[in-house]
Amino acid sequence: MNMKQCGDWKKMCSSDSIGSDLTSICGTHPTPSPVPPQPSCVENPLMGNCSHFQYPVEKAATNIAKLCLSMPQMIGCSVYRRCLSGAVLGKYCNEFSIWGDICFVDSMQKMDGCGDYVSMCKAGSLVPQCKTETIPKMITTSKTTLDVINMCSQMDMPGCSSCTSSKCGDPLFSISQVCLSMEMERCLGWTTMCQSIAADGEGGHMSFFCGKDPSHLAAVPLMRMYFHTGYLDYVLFKGWVATSFVQYLFSILAIIFTAMLTVFLKSWRLHSDEETRLASIQKSRESDPLLSDSRIRKRKRLVPFWKHMIPSSIQLRENCRRMIFAFFILILDYCLMLIAMSFNVGYFFAVILGVALGTLLWGHELVFSISDNCCD
């Protein structure tokens, strides 16, 4: 019974100087067991008081540094390095965003340095820092590395210098450089990520990886080196990209017209050459009515070769005409060749159809006229 008069007895028995020989007076008291430590919000983030818990930012940065020391090529580590240097800004530079990028989005939960984040930010966690946004639609390190190696094996492009046939030192930087210089099929994941970042209002802050205007990537055609259908393809110029079926149809009509035009110019050139030849023959006949075409040609062959190499004033004028024809015909021919090399089925057959229609209309002019007295 705990009574007020027992105070002096309690004081005596609780003294450290009391030996075991006085146990008959003071009795035996078992040593109280230590109170178990209360679980923290890192271990049990579902507790009600965890809604006010703040994990030390310095400790989070230490864990990120540990992770990035082990695997510096990770996507989150690449972003973190640019955040520290000032090349990337915004909310994705928050330590808990970077930590989540590495441990959850990039599936590195088992790495040393992710333990606290995985435990603290599990499903249903009340810790406010676990609600920090990660990079939306972020590409993973393993897939990005494979995509970059595949693209760089096809051709040497900006960003390929840090990659070998089996690994990449900084796959996020490499794929950004490759896809900003040439949009390829394996850029789809990067494009989706950058579009999501732009939609989140952070496009300007992530321009180091996504370019100055990531929103335009939705209309960037892929480079497909095989025959394909669809209308999202470049036609000669960066601004000539059909984004609807109507625009695609007008592009096809323009290509057909261009192909017909080049046939027309070739027939016009040959017709002009034929007119010049006939005018020359007529002039020779006027000077000597007894000369036949064959004798005129034979007389020209008797002129020394070196004299043929120096054009007369009349020949120079005719050569200027031929030069103008050659200039425009070559421009159109090479443009048609590049359009066909887009491998777009519609554009390819538009080139073929245009040349065929042009030949149908002006094919008779593509053959030199042969005079009846050619064999005189």
C-alpha positions in Angstrom: 0.0 0.0 0.0 1.5 3.3 -1.0 1.0 5.6 1.9 2.4 9.0 2.7 4.4 7.7 5.7 6.3 5.3 3.4 8.3 8.1 1.8 11.5 7.8 3.9 11.4 4.0 3.4 11.1 4.4 -0.4 14.0 6.9 -0.4 16.2 4.5 1.5 15.4 1.4 -0.6 15.8 3.3 -3.9 19.3 4.4 -2.9 22.1 2.8 -5.0 24.0 2.0 -1.8 21.4 -0.6 -0.7 22.9 -4.0 -0.9 21.4 -7.4 -1.5 21.5 -8.1 2.3 18.6 -5.7 2.9 16.3 -7.4 0.4 14.4 -8.8 3.4 13.6 -5.2 4.4 13.2 -3.5 1.0 12.0 -6.6 -0.9 12.9 -7.3 -4.5 11.7 -5.1 -7.4 12.2 -6.2 -11.0 14.0 -3.8 -13.3 11.3 -2.1 -15.4 11.6 -3.1 -19.1 12.6 -0.2 -21.4 9.8 1.5 -23.2 9.9 0.4 -27.0 10.6 3.3 -29.3 7.6 4.7 -31.1 7.7 4.0 -34.9 8.6 7.0 -37.0 6.8 8.2 -40.1 9.6 6.8 -42.2 8.7 3.3 -41.0 4.9 3.8 -40.7 3.8 6.7 -42.9 0.1 5.9 -42.3 0.0 7.3 -38.8 -2.2 10.4 -38.4 0.6 12.6 -37.1 2.6 12.0 -40.3 0.6 14.6 -42.2 2.9 17.2 -40.5 6.1 15.1 -40.7 9.1 16.6 -42.7 11.9 14.4 -43.8 15.2 16.3 -43.7 16.1 17.7 -47.1 19.8 17.3 -46.4 19.3 13.6 -45.8 17.3 13.2 -49.0 20.1 14.9 -50.9 22.6 12.6 -49.3 20.6 9.6 -50.4 20.4 11.0 -54.0 24.2 11.5 -54.0 24.7 7.9 -52.9 22.4 6.6 -55.7 24.1 8.8 -58.3 27.5 7.8 -57.2 26.5 4.1 -57.8 24.7 4.7 -61.2 25.4 8.2 -62.6 23.8 7.3 -65.9 20.3 7.2 -64.4 17.7 9.6 -65.8 17.0 11.2 -62.4 20.7 11.7 -61.8 21.1 13.4 -65.2 18.3 15.8 -64.3 19.8 16.4 -60.8 23.2 17.3 -62.2 21.7 19.9 -64.5 19.6 21.2 -61.6 22.7 21.7 -59.5 24.4 23.5 -62.4 21.4 25.7 -63.1 20.8 24.3 -66.6 17.4 22.9 -65.4 15.0 24.8 -63.1 11.5 24.3 -61.7 9.7 21.9 -59.6 11.3 18.8 -61.0 14.6 19.9 -59.3 13.0 19.3 -55.9 15.0 16.6 -54.0 11.9 14.5 -53.4 10.9 14.7 -57.1 14.4 13.5 -58.1 14.3 10.8 -55.4 11.0 9.6 -56.7 12.2 9.7 -60.3 15.1 7.3 -59.3 13.4 5.0 -56.8 9.9 4.6 -58.2 9.7 5.8 -61.8 13.0 4.2 -62.8 12.3 1.1 -60.6 15.4 1.3 -58.5 13.6 0.5 -55.2 16.2 -2.1 -54.1 19.2 0.2 -54.4 21.0 1.5 -51.3 19.7 5.0 -50.9 16.1 4.2 -51.8 15.1 2.4 -48.5 13.7 5.4 -46.7 11.8 6.7 -49.7 10.3 3.3 -50.5 9.2 2.8 -46.9 8.0 6.4 -46.3 6.2 6.9 -49.7 4.4 3.6 -50.0 0.7 3.6 -51.0 -1.5 5.6 -48.7 1.4 7.6 -47.2 0.4 10.7 -45.3 3.9 12.3 -45.5 3.4 15.6 -47.6 6.8 15.3 -49.3 5.8 12.0 -50.9 3.2 13.9 -52.9 5.9 15.9 -54.7 5.4 15.5 -58.4 7.9 13.5 -60.4 8.6 14.0 -64.1 5.5 13.0 -66.0 5.8 10.0 -68.5 9.5 9.8 -67.6 11.5 7.4 -69.8 13.5 4.7 -68.0 17.2 4.4 -68.0 17.3 0.9 -69.4 15.0 1.5 -72.4 16.5 4.9 -73.2 20.0 3.4 -73.3 18.8 0.7 -75.7 17.1 3.3 -77.9 20.1 5.6 -78.1 22.5 2.7 -78.9 20.1 1.5 -81.7 19.8 5.0 -83.2 23.5 5.7 -83.0 24.4 2.4 -84.6 22.4 3.6 -87.7 24.2 6.9 -88.1 26.5 9.1 -86.1 24.5 12.0 -84.7 25.0 14.7 -81.9 24.8 12.9 -78.6 26.3 9.6 -79.8 29.9 10.4 -78.7 29.2 9.3 -75.0 27.8 6.0 -76.1 29.4 2.7 -77.0 27.8 -0.4 -78.5 26.8 -1.6 -75.0 26.3 1.5 -72.7 25.7 5.2 -72.5 27.3 7.6 -70.0 24.3 9.9 -70.0 21.4 8.4 -72.0 18.9 11.2 -71.3 21.3 13.8 -72.7 22.2 11.6 -75.6 18.6 10.9 -76.6 17.7 14.6 -76.3 20.6 15.6 -78.6 19.7 12.8 -81.1 16.0 13.5 -81.2 16.3 17.3 -81.3 18.5 16.9 -84.4 16.4 14.2 -86.1 13.1 12.8 -85.0 13.3 9.0 -85.3 10.9 6.2 -84.4 12.7 5.4 -81.2 12.2 9.0 -80.1 8.6 8.4 -79.3 9.1 7.9 -75.5 11.2 11.1 -75.3 8.7 13.0 -77.3 5.8 11.9 -75.1 7.7 12.8 -71.9 8.6 16.3 -73.3 5.0 16.9 -74.4 3.8 16.0 -70.9 6.3 18.3 -69.3 5.2 21.1 -71.6 1.5 20.4 -70.8 2.5 20.6 -67.1 3.8 24.2 -67.6 7.4 23.2 -67.1 8.6 23.2 -70.8 10.7 26.3 -70.4 12.5 24.9 -67.3 13.3 21.6 -69.0 14.4 23.2 -72.3 17.9 21.7 -71.8 16.5 18.3 -72.5 13.4 19.0 -74.5 14.3 22.0 -76.6 12.8 25.6 -76.4 9.4 24.6 -77.6 8.4 21.0 -76.6 4.8 21.6 -77.6 5.7 21.5 -81.3 6.9 17.9 -81.0 3.4 16.6 -81.6 3.6 17.5 -85.3 7.1 16.4 -85.9 7.2 13.6 -88.5 9.3 10.4 -87.8 12.1 9.4 -90.0 11.0 6.1 -91.5 13.3 4.6 -94.0 10.7 2.2 -95.5 7.5 2.5 -97.5 4.7 3.7 -95.2 1.3 5.3 -95.4 -0.1 8.3 -93.5 0.4 12.0 -94.1 2.7 13.2 -91.3 5.9 13.6 -93.4 8.2 16.4 -94.4 7.9 17.5 -98.0 11.2 19.2 -98.9 10.8 22.0 -96.3 10.4 22.0 -92.5 7.2 23.9 -92.8 5.7 21.6 -95.5 4.1 19.0 -93.3 0.5 17.8 -94.0 -1.4 17.6 -90.7 -4.7 16.6 -92.1 -6.1 14.6 -95.0 -7.0 17.7 -97.0 -3.5 19.1 -96.7 -2.1 15.7 -97.7 -4.4 15.7 -100.8 -3.2 19.2 -101.8 0.4 18.1 -101.3 -0.2 15.2 -103.7 -1.7 17.5 -106.3 1.2 19.9 -106.0 3.7 17.0 -106.5 1.8 15.7 -109.6 1.9 19.2 -111.1 5.6 19.5 -110.3 6.4 16.2 -112.0 4.3 17.2 -115.1 6.1 20.6 -115.2 9.5 19.0 -115.4 8.4 16.8 -118.4 7.0 20.0 -120.0 10.3 21.8 -119.6 12.3 18.9 -121.0 10.0 18.8 -124.0 10.2 22.6 -124.4 14.0 22.4 -124.3 14.1 19.7 -127.0 11.6 21.5 -129.1 13.7 24.7 -128.9 16.9 22.7 -129.8 15.1 21.3 -132.8 13.9 24.7 -133.9 17.5 26.0 -133.6 18.8 23.1 -135.7 16.2 23.6 -138.4 16.9 27.3 -138.5 20.6 26.6 -138.9 19.9 24.2 -141.8 17.6 26.7 -143.4 20.3 29.4 -143.2 22.8 27.1 -144.8 20.4 26.3 -147.6 19.8 29.9 -148.3 23.5 30.5 -148.7 23.9 27.4 -151.0 20.5 25.9 -152.2 22.3 22.8 -153.6 23.4 21.6 -150.2 21.5 18.7 -148.6 21.1 18.1 -144.9 23.7 15.3 -145.0 26.2 17.5 -146.7 25.7 20.3 -144.2 26.3 17.9 -141.3 29.4 16.5 -143.2 30.7 20.0 -143.6 30.4 20.7 -139.9 32.3 17.5 -139.1 35.2 18.7 -141.2 35.7 21.7 -139.0 38.6 21.1 -136.5 37.6 19.9 -133.0 39.1 22.8 -131.2 37.0 25.3 -133.1 33.8 23.4 -131.9 34.9 24.0 -128.3 34.8 27.8 -128.7 31.2 28.9 -129.1 30.3 31.7 -131.5 28.1 34.5 -130.4 25.0 32.7 -131.7 26.0 29.5 -130.0 26.7 31.3 -126.8 23.2 32.8 -126.9 21.7 29.3 -127.4 23.9 27.9 -124.6 22.5 30.5 -122.2 19.0 29.3 -123.1 20.1 25.7 -122.5 21.7 26.6 -119.2 18.4 28.2 -117.9 16.5 25.1 -118.9 19.1 22.8 -117.2 19.0 24.9 -114.0 15.3 24.7 -113.5 14.9 21.1 -114.8 17.7 19.9 -112.4 16.0 21.7 -109.4 12.7 20.0 -110.1 14.2 16.6 -110.8 16.2 16.5 -107.6 13.2 17.8 -105.6 11.1 15.0 -107.0 13.8 12.5 -106.1 13.9 13.8 -102.5 10.1 13.6 -102.3 10.2 10.0 -103.5 12.8 9.3 -100.9 10.4 10.2 -98.1 9.1 6.6 -98.6 5.6 7.9 -98.3 3.5 5.7 -100.6 1.2 8.6 -101.6 4.0 11.0 -102.4 6.0 8.3 -104.3 3.1 7.4 -106.6 2.3 11.1 -107.1 5.8 11.6 -108.6 5.3 8.6 -110.8 1.8 9.7 -111.9 3.0 13.2 -112.6 5.8 12.0 -114.9 3.4 9.6 -116.7 0.8 12.3 -117.3 3.4 14.7 -118.5 4.7 12.1 -121.0 1.1 11.5 -122.1 0.7 15.2 -122.9 4.1 16.1 -124.3 5.9 12.8 -125.0 5.8 13.5 -128.8 8.1 16.5 -128.2 10.7 14.3 -126.4 11.8 12.8 -129.7 13.8 14.7 -132.3 12.3 15.1 -135.7 14.1 13.2 -138.4 14.1 14.9 -141.8 13.0 12.9 -144.8 16.2 13.5 -146.7 18.5 12.4 -143.8 20.2 9.9 -146.0 21.0 12.2 -148.9 
